Amino acid sequence: MKRLLIPILSLGFIVVVLILSSFQRKCHFTGPTRVYTTLEQARSLISHGWLPDTLPSSAHNIREKRDFDANRIIAAFSFNPDDDIAPMINDAEELPGTSLQTIKPAVICRRDSWFPAPIIEGKFDKLAPQGFHIYEVGRHQTNRIISGKIVHWYLVLHRKAGICYLWN
């Protein structure tokens, strides 16, 4: 009987550990936030495919945080509201606010003040009254990444205020 007790207890311990670990969330974006004052400083992000090449020429105060393992990024930038942003949203479809609940960024365990909580929580009803709109760029692409460049993006954009939050 004692010979059976140790393997049974060991198996029970393993089962408990597996159950508890299944409840643990996978944290993304735990690295540092990088800040680029101008679009010129962020050119390497664009050339390496981490940011879309359609950012407005006046883009500034660019902040980004990457998850290299999952090939994901969250970013934000400001721009001159008079700038032409058509290239950025030409290939985009405006989405209903309710879609944010299903497309919100992956779990962010250490929240940064520069990326709004309502986006992380999927609560667009807190952003819509301020004038934000949601867009999906590259929706009809069969792959999220083509030739090493991210081609599928979600944008939460306020044209009049010149603010954009994006993730893939």
ABEGO torsion letter per residue (X at the ends): XAAAAAAAAAAAAAAAAAAAAAABBBBBGABBBBBBABAAAAAAAAAAGABBAABBAABBGBBBBBBAAAGBBBBBBBBBAABBAAAAAAABBBBBAAAAAAABBBBBABBBAABBAAAAAGBAAAAAAAGBBBBBBGAABABABBGGBBABBBBBBBAAAGBBBBBX
